Amino acid sequence: MNTDETNNQYFFSSNFYLSIFLTLKNLRLVDIDRTNPQRAQFIFIDIPEREALVRQYNFAERNSPEVMVDAREFEQAIKSLKDRLYQERE
């Protein structure tokens, strides 16, 4: 399998809050790439719906139901992603 085919299976984002949103929308985070020590890349298994989710996150109207998430789940997802981000550095 070549690198292009492998990369098409994954979605990469360095946007922390987009990564939280995608996590809450059930995309599976498989790894965190720290090649650039200034900015981590979150790596997700890509799914067909991902493009629409990113579009919703970036362009949905304020209070749009597509981007509304439970505040407690949002807080827990932030804690979980930060734990994973910093734990793997040690």
C-alpha positions in Angstrom: 0.0 0.0 0.0 1.5 3.4 -0.9 1.6 6.5 1.3 -1.2 8.3 -0.5 -3.6 5.4 0.0 -2.7 5.2 3.7 -3.1 9.0 4.2 -6.6 8.8 2.5 -7.7 6.5 5.3 -6.9 9.1 7.9 -7.8 12.7 8.6 -5.2 15.0 10.2 -6.0 18.2 12.1 -3.9 20.5 14.3 -7.0 22.3 15.5 -7.6 21.2 19.1 -11.3 22.3 19.3 -12.2 20.8 15.9 -10.6 17.6 17.1 -12.8 17.7 20.2 -15.9 18.3 18.0 -15.0 15.3 15.8 -14.4 13.2 18.8 -17.8 14.1 20.1 -19.3 13.2 16.7 -17.8 9.7 17.0 -14.7 9.9 14.8 -12.0 7.7 16.2 -8.8 9.4 17.2 -6.0 6.9 16.5 -2.8 8.8 17.2 -1.3 12.2 17.9 1.7 13.2 15.7 4.2 15.3 17.6 6.8 15.6 14.7 6.4 19.4 15.1 6.9 20.1 18.8 5.1 23.4 18.4 1.8 22.0 17.0 0.5 18.4 17.4 -1.5 16.8 14.7 -4.5 14.7 15.7 -5.0 11.7 13.5 -8.5 10.3 13.0 -9.9 7.3 11.0 -11.5 9.1 8.1 -15.2 8.5 7.4 -17.4 9.8 4.5 -19.3 12.1 6.9 -16.1 13.8 8.1 -16.0 16.5 5.4 -19.6 17.6 6.2 -18.8 17.6 10.0 -15.7 19.9 9.4 -17.9 22.2 7.2 -20.5 22.3 9.9 -17.9 23.1 12.6 -16.4 25.9 10.5 -19.5 27.4 8.9 -22.7 26.5 10.8 -24.9 29.3 12.0 -24.7 30.2 15.7 -26.9 27.8 17.8 -27.2 25.4 14.8 -28.4 22.0 16.0 -25.6 20.3 13.9 -22.9 21.8 16.1 -24.6 21.8 19.5 -23.0 19.4 21.9 -23.6 18.6 25.6 -21.4 20.9 27.7 -20.5 18.1 30.1 -19.5 15.8 27.2 -17.5 18.7 25.7 -15.7 19.3 29.0 -14.9 15.6 29.4 -13.6 15.4 25.8 -11.3 18.3 26.5 -9.9 16.7 29.6 -9.5 13.3 27.9 -7.8 14.8 24.8 -5.4 16.9 26.9 -4.6 13.9 29.1 -3.7 11.9 26.0 -1.8 14.8 24.5 0.4 15.4 27.6 0.6 11.8 28.8 2.2 10.6 25.6 4.9 13.2 25.9 6.3 11.7 29.1 
